Amino acid sequence: MTGFGARLLDARARRGPLCLGIDPHPELLQAWGLPTTADGLAAFCDICVQAYAGFAAVKPQVAFFEAYGAAGFAVLERTIAALRADGVLVIADAKRGDIGSTMAAYAAAWAGDSPLAADAVTASPYLGFGSLRPLLEVAAAHDRGVFVLAATSNPEGSTVQRARNDGRTVAQLIVDEVGAANTKTTSEPGSLGVVVGATVEQPPDLSALGGPVLIPGVGVQGGRPEALAGLGGAASEWLLPAVSREVLRAGPAVSALRAAGERMLDSVAYLATTRATHDEKA
C-alpha cells in the first residue's frame, strides 16, 4: 500500500482540501432526534458515512464512541470500514500517548492490524516525543500516518506548548522532531504530520515539516477558513483544515449535511493545488 502522505496528497488533489469530523456529541444526537444510545450513535454515523462519501478525509472523535463501551467501539469499527470502502481517508482522533509496552499496545490498536486501525491517528507527545516511537514504527510498517499534537487551540495548552527549551517553544520542538522523522523515511512524501489549531495566534514554524498539518477548529470554534494560507510557513498542499460542528449542525438529512460540507469545501478550495469538480470526486 502507498504511504499515507502520498495517499493524502492524492486525495486532496482529487477531492479537495477538507477533513470532515464525526463528533457524535449527545447534544447533536438529541438535535437530530436520535437517542443517546449505541443505536442512536450507529444511526448518526450511518448518516455521516452517506453524506461524506466523496470527500478526502474524515476524522471520527474516538471519545464519543468510547462513552458507549464495547457497543460504541463496534460502531466505530463499522464506521471506519464503511468510510474506507468509499475511498475516504480516516483519521482516528484518539490522541493516544503513553510509554513502553502501553504505547506499543496503543500502536497495535490504532496503527496495526486491529479493526480500529485507520489511515492515520492523532497522538500526544507530552510524555516526551521519544515515547511515541512504538506508534511511529508500527504506523510506518503499515503505511499509516500519525498526526502529533503540536499547538492546540485550548487556552490551557499554551502553558506547556509555549514553554521554552533551548530557545525553542515546546510546540516548535515537537514540529522539528516530526520533520526530522520525516527526513529519515523513504523518498515518498512524509506520512507524519502535526496538529495546529486554526485559532492559534502564533503557530510554530512549519516550513521544514515535510508532512501534513491537520488544522482543527475551523468554523464554530472560531477558525476562519479564509485565513489559513501560509499557516506557519507550510506549503498549501500540506494543509488539511478540519471542521466538525459547523457541518454537523446542518443534519440530520443526508442532503443537507452533504451540502454543508460542500460549502465548507468551497471556502477552503483556495488551498488546493488542483481541484476536481464534484462530479469527478469519488
C-alpha positions as a printed Julia matrix, in Angstrom:
282×3 Matrix{Float64}:
   0.0    0.0     0.0
   1.2    3.53   -0.77
   2.29   5.57    2.25
  -0.23   7.8     3.98
   1.46  11.03    2.91
   1.18  10.14   -0.76
  -2.41   8.95   -0.33
  -3.36  12.19    1.38
  -1.83  14.39   -1.31
  -3.67  12.37   -3.95
  -6.98  12.58   -2.07
  -6.61  16.34   -1.61
  -5.91  16.85   -5.3
  -8.92  14.79   -6.37
 -11.43  15.55   -3.64
 -10.4   18.87   -2.15
  -8.52  20.02    0.98
 -11.01  19.32    3.76
 -11.35  16.88    6.64
 -14.87  16.46    8.0
 -15.45  15.42   11.58
 -17.75  12.82   13.05
 -18.32  14.06   16.6
 -21.44  12.31   17.92
 -21.86  14.57   20.93
 -25.02  13.74   22.93
 -26.44  17.2    22.22
 -26.05  16.61   18.48
 -27.76  13.23   18.7
 -30.65  14.89   20.5
 -30.78  17.72   17.93
 -31.02  15.08   15.21
 -33.89  13.35   17.03
 -31.75  10.34   17.91
 -31.49   8.58   21.28
 -28.23   8.9    23.2
 -27.67   5.16   22.96
 -25.48   2.89   20.87
 -28.33   2.59   18.37
 -28.54   6.37   18.12
 -24.78   6.51   17.68
 -24.97   3.96   14.86
 -27.74   5.9    13.09
 -25.77   9.15   13.41
 -22.68   7.55   11.88
 -24.63   5.9     9.06
 -25.93   9.34    8.04
 -22.41  10.8     8.16
 -20.98   7.96    6.07
 -23.58   8.58    3.36
 -23.11  12.35    3.42
 -19.31  12.3     3.45
 -18.74   9.87    0.59
 -16.53  11.59   -1.98
 -14.68  13.86    0.46
 -10.97  13.44    1.03
 -10.81  12.69    4.75
 -12.99  12.16    7.78
 -11.97  12.37   11.44
 -14.09  10.44   13.95
 -13.62  11.68   17.53
 -12.94   8.45   19.39
 -14.04   9.73   22.83
 -17.68   9.94   21.8
 -17.59   6.27   20.8
 -15.77   5.15   23.94
 -18.6    6.6    26.01
 -20.81   3.69   24.89
 -18.32   0.99   25.8
 -17.95  -2.11   23.63
 -21.04  -1.22   21.6
 -19.53   2.17   20.78
 -16.27   0.63   19.62
 -18.26  -1.75   17.42
 -19.94   1.27   15.78
 -16.55   2.92   15.32
 -15.09  -0.18   13.66
 -18.04  -0.37   11.28
 -17.84   3.37   10.53
 -14.12   3.24    9.76
 -14.65   0.28    7.43
 -17.57   1.94    5.62
 -15.71   5.21    5.07
 -12.62   3.45    3.75
 -14.79   1.34    1.44
 -15.94   4.66   -0.08
 -12.3    5.69   -0.62
 -12.33   8.2     2.24
  -9.16   8.52    4.32
  -9.97   8.05    8.01
  -8.08   9.88   10.77
  -8.89   8.39   14.17
  -8.84  11.28   16.63
  -7.69   9.19   19.59
  -4.87  11.43   20.95
  -3.08   8.44   22.43
   0.18   8.83   24.31
   2.0    6.68   26.85
   5.3    4.89   27.4
   6.81   1.48   26.76
   4.58  -1.54   26.34
   1.43   0.56   26.88
   2.31   2.76   23.92
   3.09  -0.37   21.91
  -0.41  -1.67   22.69
  -1.96   1.62   21.6
   0.1    1.39   18.41
  -1.22  -2.1    17.68
  -4.79  -0.92   18.24
  -4.74   2.27   16.16
  -1.99   1.72   13.57
  -1.53  -2.04   13.29
  -3.86  -4.8    12.1
  -6.68  -4.07   14.55
 -10.23  -3.41   13.27
  -9.86   0.04   14.88
  -6.8    0.93   12.79
  -7.44   3.87   10.48
  -5.38   5.56    7.77
  -3.92   7.85   10.43
  -4.26   8.54   14.15
  -3.67  11.57   16.36
  -1.14  11.25   19.19
   0.01  13.26   22.2
   3.79  13.71   22.6
   3.68  15.26   26.06
   5.36  12.32   27.76
   8.31  13.13   25.51
   8.47  12.76   21.74
  10.53   9.59   22.12
   7.61   7.91   23.88
   5.81   7.83   20.5
   8.46   5.64   18.9
   6.39   2.39   19.06
   3.48   4.15   17.36
   5.66   5.74   14.67
   7.3    2.4    13.91
   4.04   0.46   13.68
   2.43   3.18   11.57
   5.38   3.16    9.15
   5.28  -0.62    8.88
   1.58  -0.49    7.95
   1.72   2.61    5.69
  -0.36   4.62    8.11
   0.05   8.2     9.27
   0.38   9.89   12.64
  -0.63  13.46   13.49
   1.26  14.64   16.57
  -0.28  17.37   18.72
   1.91  20.46   18.49
  -0.05  23.68   19.09
  -3.66  23.32   20.18
  -6.36  25.96   20.4
  -7.4   25.44   24.02
  -6.16  28.26   26.32
  -4.62  25.8    28.79
  -2.39  24.31   26.13
  -0.16  27.34   25.82
   1.24  26.94   29.34
   3.02  23.8    28.15
   3.26  24.27   24.4
   4.72  27.79   24.54
   7.21  26.99   27.31
  10.76  27.32   26.01
  13.58  24.81   25.9
  16.98  25.7    24.42
  15.48  28.75   22.74
  12.55  26.91   21.14
   8.98  26.57   22.28
   7.89  23.05   23.14
   5.47  23.2    20.19
   8.37  24.05   17.86
  10.43  21.24   19.33
   7.63  18.79   18.51
   7.33  20.12   14.95
  11.09  19.83   14.46
  11.1   16.25   15.79
   8.33  15.29   13.36
  10.16  16.99   10.5
  13.37  15.12   11.36
  11.46  11.83   11.45
  10.01  12.55    8.0
  13.5   13.09    6.56
  14.54   9.63    7.74
  11.82   7.88    5.75
  11.84   6.9     2.08
  11.7    9.45   -0.73
   7.89   9.48   -0.84
   6.0   12.35    0.86
   6.15  12.35    4.64
   3.42  10.44    6.48
   3.99  12.1     9.84
   2.17  15.34   10.49
   1.25  17.72   13.27
  -1.92  19.21   14.7
  -2.05  23.01   14.84
  -5.29  24.68   15.87
  -6.93  27.11   13.48
  -7.17  29.73   16.23
  -3.53  29.57   17.36
  -2.23  33.14   17.13
   1.47  32.3    16.95
   1.84  28.95   15.17
   5.2   27.19   15.12
   7.4   27.28   12.02
   6.11  24.5     9.76
   8.24  25.26    6.71
  10.55  22.25    7.17
   7.91  19.76    8.36
   7.74  17.8     5.12
   4.37  16.34    6.09
   0.7   17.22    6.59
  -0.79  19.75    9.0
  -4.19  18.92   10.46
  -5.97  22.16   11.38
  -9.0   21.63   13.66
 -11.17  24.43   14.97
 -12.47  25.84   11.67
 -15.99  27.25   11.84
 -17.91  27.22   15.13
 -14.71  27.19   17.2
 -13.59  30.46   15.63
 -11.09  29.44   12.96
 -11.59  31.41    9.74
 -11.34  29.25    6.61
 -10.14  32.19    4.5
  -7.17  32.84    6.82
  -5.31  29.52    6.65
  -2.97  30.02    3.69
   0.67  30.1     4.68
  -0.01  28.85    8.22
   3.37  28.64    9.91
   5.08  28.84    6.53
   3.72  25.45    5.45
   3.1   24.7     1.8
  -0.6   24.89    0.99
  -0.58  21.35   -0.41
   0.05  20.02    3.11
  -2.7   21.94    4.9
  -5.79  19.95    5.91
  -8.47  22.1     7.6
 -10.82  20.08    9.79
 -14.4   21.07   10.54
 -16.99  19.27   12.6
 -19.87  21.1    14.29
 -20.13  23.76   11.58
 -21.23  20.99    9.23
 -22.87  18.53   11.63
 -25.4   21.06   12.89
 -26.92  21.01    9.37
 -28.09  17.39    9.87
 -29.8   15.01   10.07
 -30.81  15.0     6.4
 -28.03  13.47    4.3
 -28.54  16.05    1.55
 -28.33  18.99    3.99
 -25.25  17.56    5.69
 -23.55  17.0     2.36
 -24.44  20.49    1.16
 -22.92  21.99    4.33
 -19.76  20.0     3.71
 -19.62  21.23    0.13
 -19.99  24.85    1.25
 -17.11  24.45    3.67
 -15.05  22.74    0.99
 -15.66  25.67   -1.34
 -14.44  28.05    1.38
 -11.05  26.29    1.6
 -10.7   25.32   -2.06
  -8.05  28.03   -2.49
  -5.67  25.75   -0.56
  -5.85  23.07   -3.23
  -3.06  22.68   -5.75
  -5.63  21.15   -8.09
  -9.33  20.78   -7.55
 -11.57  18.25   -9.24
 -15.2   19.12   -9.9
 -17.71  17.45   -7.64
 -18.69  15.03  -10.39
 -15.06  13.86  -10.65
 -14.75  13.09   -6.93
 -15.49   9.57   -5.77
